[in-house]
Amino acid sequence: MKKRPFSLDIVGPSAGEYSASVVEVRTGERADRLFAVITFALDSDPPFSVADFVLLDAERQGTDTNRGRARIGQLIRITGGDPKSISSPDDLQLLVGARVRVVIRVRERDGIEVPEITSILPPAEER
């Protein structure tokens, strides 16, 4: 790895649409919920990754679990899969390597501008 100068400058993508790849899917479980963190590597210069936290199951179902399940279903359909074929959180590893387009917005959190994924679309070549 090429050594870069160290800096505490905060850098990140601006709002917009980016081509990206899913580079990691981590699942986690607590006593009352099951979640996944999907990491997307943006095709940007400089390279940048954005993680998307999704709730998949919870003791109290709601809009967060619906959003999480819909996001995972959307990604599976983009890869050509069937969401009904997923029977375990371990099956979500099939998403690693998927090519997508992500729409990023930048929100301020604790005085820091943070990019977040607002939507996921099929890659441009599939339009």
VEXDREN-2710 file (C-alpha; in Angstrom, 1 decimal):
% VEXDREN-2710
k/r/px/py/pz
1/MET/0.0/0.0/0.0
2/LYS/1.3/3.4/-1.0
3/LYS/2.1/5.6/2.0
4/ARG/0.0/8.7/2.1
5/PRO/0.6/11.8/4.2
6/PHE/-1.3/11.8/7.4
7/SER/-4.1/14.3/7.8
8/LEU/-7.1/14.9/10.0
9/ASP/-9.0/16.7/7.2
10/ILE/-12.5/15.3/6.8
11/VAL/-13.1/14.2/3.3
12/GLY/-16.0/12.5/1.7
13/PRO/-18.2/12.4/-1.4
14/SER/-20.6/15.2/-2.2
15/ALA/-24.3/14.4/-2.6
16/GLY/-25.0/12.7/-5.9
17/GLU/-25.3/9.3/-7.6
18/TYR/-22.3/7.0/-7.7
19/SER/-21.4/3.6/-9.1
20/ALA/-20.4/1.3/-6.3
21/SER/-19.7/-2.3/-5.3
22/VAL/-20.8/-4.1/-2.2
23/VAL/-17.5/-5.0/-0.4
24/GLU/-18.7/-6.3/2.9
25/VAL/-21.9/-7.6/4.6
26/ARG/-21.7/-8.0/8.4
27/THR/-24.6/-9.3/10.4
28/GLY/-25.1/-8.9/14.1
29/GLU/-27.5/-10.0/16.6
30/ARG/-28.6/-8.6/20.0
31/ALA/-31.2/-10.1/22.3
32/ASP/-34.0/-8.1/20.7
33/ARG/-32.8/-7.4/17.1
34/LEU/-31.0/-8.7/14.0
35/PHE/-29.2/-6.2/11.8
36/ALA/-26.8/-6.0/8.9
37/VAL/-24.1/-3.5/7.9
38/ILE/-23.6/-3.3/4.2
39/THR/-20.4/-1.5/3.1
40/PHE/-20.3/0.0/-0.4
41/ALA/-17.1/1.1/-2.1
42/LEU/-17.9/4.1/-4.3
43/ASP/-16.2/4.4/-7.6
44/SER/-14.9/7.9/-6.7
45/ASP/-11.6/9.7/-6.5
46/PRO/-10.4/9.5/-3.9
47/PRO/-11.9/6.1/-3.1
48/PHE/-14.5/6.2/-0.3
49/SER/-16.7/3.6/1.4
50/VAL/-20.2/4.2/2.9
51/ALA/-21.8/1.8/5.3
52/ASP/-25.6/1.3/5.4
53/PHE/-27.0/-0.1/8.6
54/VAL/-30.3/-2.0/8.2
55/LEU/-32.5/-3.6/10.8
56/LEU/-33.8/-7.0/9.7
57/ASP/-35.7/-8.3/12.7
58/ALA/-36.7/-6.9/16.1
59/GLU/-38.8/-7.7/19.0
60/ARG/-40.9/-4.7/18.0
61/GLN/-41.5/-4.6/14.2
62/GLY/-41.8/-1.3/12.5
63/THR/-40.7/1.0/9.8
64/ASP/-37.0/0.3/10.5
65/THR/-37.4/-3.4/10.0
66/ASN/-39.6/-2.9/6.9
67/ARG/-36.9/-0.5/5.4
68/GLY/-34.1/-3.0/6.2
69/ARG/-35.9/-6.0/4.6
70/ALA/-36.8/-3.9/1.6
71/ARG/-33.2/-2.7/1.2
72/ILE/-31.9/-6.3/1.3
73/GLY/-34.6/-7.5/-1.1
74/GLN/-33.8/-4.7/-3.5
75/LEU/-30.1/-5.7/-3.5
76/ILE/-30.9/-9.3/-4.0
77/ARG/-33.2/-8.5/-7.0
78/ILE/-30.4/-6.3/-8.5
79/THR/-28.1/-9.3/-8.4
80/GLY/-30.7/-11.4/-10.2
81/GLY/-31.6/-13.4/-7.1
82/ASP/-34.9/-14.1/-5.4
83/PRO/-35.4/-12.6/-1.9
84/LYS/-37.5/-15.7/-0.9
85/SER/-34.3/-17.8/-1.4
86/ILE/-32.7/-16.2/1.7
87/SER/-33.2/-18.5/4.7
88/SER/-30.4/-17.3/7.0
89/PRO/-28.4/-14.1/7.6
90/ASP/-25.4/-16.0/6.4
91/ASP/-27.0/-16.1/2.9
92/LEU/-26.5/-12.3/2.7
93/GLN/-22.9/-12.9/1.8
94/LEU/-24.1/-13.5/-1.8
95/LEU/-24.4/-9.7/-2.0
96/VAL/-20.6/-9.2/-1.8
97/GLY/-19.3/-8.1/-5.2
98/ALA/-22.7/-6.8/-6.4
99/ARG/-22.5/-3.7/-8.7
100/VAL/-25.0/-1.0/-8.0
101/ARG/-25.6/2.7/-8.2
102/VAL/-26.1/4.5/-4.9
103/VAL/-27.6/7.9/-4.3
104/ILE/-25.8/9.8/-1.5
105/ARG/-27.0/12.7/0.5
106/VAL/-24.9/14.5/3.0
107/ARG/-26.4/15.2/6.5
108/GLU/-24.9/17.0/9.4
109/ARG/-24.5/14.9/12.6
110/ASP/-22.8/16.4/15.6
111/GLY/-21.5/19.2/13.5
112/ILE/-19.9/16.8/11.0
113/GLU/-21.1/16.3/7.4
114/VAL/-21.7/12.6/7.0
115/PRO/-22.6/10.9/3.6
116/GLU/-25.5/8.4/3.8
117/ILE/-27.2/6.2/1.2
118/THR/-30.7/7.3/0.4
119/SER/-31.4/4.8/-2.4
120/ILE/-29.9/1.9/-4.4
121/LEU/-30.4/1.4/-8.1
122/PRO/-29.3/-1.2/-10.7
123/PRO/-26.0/-0.5/-12.3
124/ALA/-26.1/2.0/-15.2
125/GLU/-25.5/-0.7/-17.8
126/GLU/-28.7/-2.5/-16.8
127/ARG/-31.0/0.5/-17.3
END
